[in-house]
Amino acid sequence: MTLVRCTEAARTFGQGDQAVVAVHGSTCAVEPGARIAITGSSGSGKSTLLHLLAGLETPTGGAVEWPELGNSAAERSRDIAVVFQGPSLLPALTVAENVGLAAVLTGVSETEADRRAAAAMETVGVAMLTDQLADTLSGGQAQRVAIARAIALRPRLVLADEPTGQLDGETGAHVLDVLMAAVAETGAALVVTTHDPAVAGRLGEHWQMNDGRLVVPAREGVR
Ligand SMILES: Nc1ncnc2c1ncn2[C@@H]1O[C@H](COP(=O)(O)OP(=O)(O)OP(=O)(O)O)[C@@H](O)[C@H]1O
């Protein structure tokens, strides 16, 4: 039932003297329903590990597999949604268009995408922003719309890279509430990278990145 499994997966950028080992051989697994925080200092490799789990980066060592999701990028694009840290919306499109577009790109019909977009906007509390252009949103609103876009895919796994990193404490806490409620409603597993102990404390499992080396508590590791 494993959604994604890393077996000694590593990622090095550059070559020779310039090589940076962002992630050393790392072994971990994400099961359905998981709530995982990946913590670590800046530059410790959290985003790179998240990108490996998403299939956005190819490992330079070891392997990443998606036993429950299929190993082709096309199959994964329907089942894995990524929420990025910074602005990721298309500024000239409305909120509804942004939320529906990702679903359309994975092959969902426009009617179904509109339906899913409306439901997702309702879930995260941005229905009143439907016709607003994305570049007029506040940071917190934009991040809630990015979460709506993610869940409109009906993913089985949501990977969020510092989803509250650019928000003030109160707004960030509210965005995390929205994200947790959205995955609870859709049944998706959730992996979040964060610097913030308060965010990590809200997730069930806690993985630590130390200078590119992943520490997964034994009890919560590979099953
Ligand atoms: N595309 C890239 N090319 C070269 N080096 C990279 C690339 N992406 C990441 N790195 C390097 O890999 C290391 C890990 O970066 P990564 O972004 O994964 O860390 P992080 O823990 O997510 O940091 P932050 O919390 O600041 O976002 C850093 O030394 C970074 O400079």
PDBQT file of the ligand as one rigid body, heavy atoms in Angstrom, charges set to zero:
ROOT
HETATM    1  N1  LIG A 301      19.190  22.954  -8.683  1.00  0.00    +0.000 N 
HETATM    2  C1  LIG A 301      20.235  23.015  -7.852  1.00  0.00    +0.000 A 
HETATM    3  N2  LIG A 301      21.489  23.185  -8.304  1.00  0.00    +0.000 NA
HETATM    4  C2  LIG A 301      22.538  23.220  -7.474  1.00  0.00    +0.000 A 
HETATM    5  N3  LIG A 301      22.449  23.090  -6.134  1.00  0.00    +0.000 NA
HETATM    6  C3  LIG A 301      21.230  22.920  -5.617  1.00  0.00    +0.000 A 
HETATM    7  C4  LIG A 301      20.056  22.872  -6.427  1.00  0.00    +0.000 A 
HETATM    8  N4  LIG A 301      18.975  22.677  -5.626  1.00  0.00    +0.000 NA
HETATM    9  C5  LIG A 301      19.452  22.620  -4.364  1.00  0.00    +0.000 A 
HETATM   10  N5  LIG A 301      20.805  22.754  -4.362  1.00  0.00    +0.000 N 
HETATM   11  C6  LIG A 301      21.683  22.714  -3.165  1.00  0.00    +0.000 C 
HETATM   12  O1  LIG A 301      21.353  21.560  -2.432  1.00  0.00    +0.000 OA
HETATM   13  C7  LIG A 301      21.385  21.837  -1.028  1.00  0.00    +0.000 C 
HETATM   14  C8  LIG A 301      20.016  21.505  -0.420  1.00  0.00    +0.000 C 
HETATM   15  O2  LIG A 301      19.061  22.457  -0.916  1.00  0.00    +0.000 OA
HETATM   16  P1  LIG A 301      17.513  22.355  -0.549  1.00  0.00    +0.000 P 
HETATM   17  O3  LIG A 301      16.846  23.471  -1.268  1.00  0.00    +0.000 OA
HETATM   18  O4  LIG A 301      17.028  20.975  -0.786  1.00  0.00    +0.000 OA
HETATM   19  O5  LIG A 301      17.535  22.630   1.023  1.00  0.00    +0.000 OA
HETATM   20  P2  LIG A 301      16.356  23.069   1.992  1.00  0.00    +0.000 P 
HETATM   21  O6  LIG A 301      16.591  22.348   3.285  1.00  0.00    +0.000 OA
HETATM   22  O7  LIG A 301      15.051  22.867   1.331  1.00  0.00    +0.000 OA
HETATM   23  O8  LIG A 301      16.646  24.618   2.170  1.00  0.00    +0.000 OA
HETATM   24  P3  LIG A 301      15.602  25.831   2.489  1.00  0.00    +0.000 P 
HETATM   25  O9  LIG A 301      14.988  25.493   3.810  1.00  0.00    +0.000 OA
HETATM   26  O10 LIG A 301      16.505  27.032   2.556  1.00  0.00    +0.000 OA
HETATM   27  O11 LIG A 301      14.619  25.872   1.365  1.00  0.00    +0.000 OA
HETATM   28  C9  LIG A 301      21.792  23.297  -0.883  1.00  0.00    +0.000 C 
HETATM   29  O12 LIG A 301      23.181  23.340  -0.680  1.00  0.00    +0.000 OA
HETATM   30  C10 LIG A 301      21.416  23.882  -2.234  1.00  0.00    +0.000 C 
HETATM   31  O13 LIG A 301      22.249  24.988  -2.537  1.00  0.00    +0.000 OA
ENDROOT
TORSDOF 0
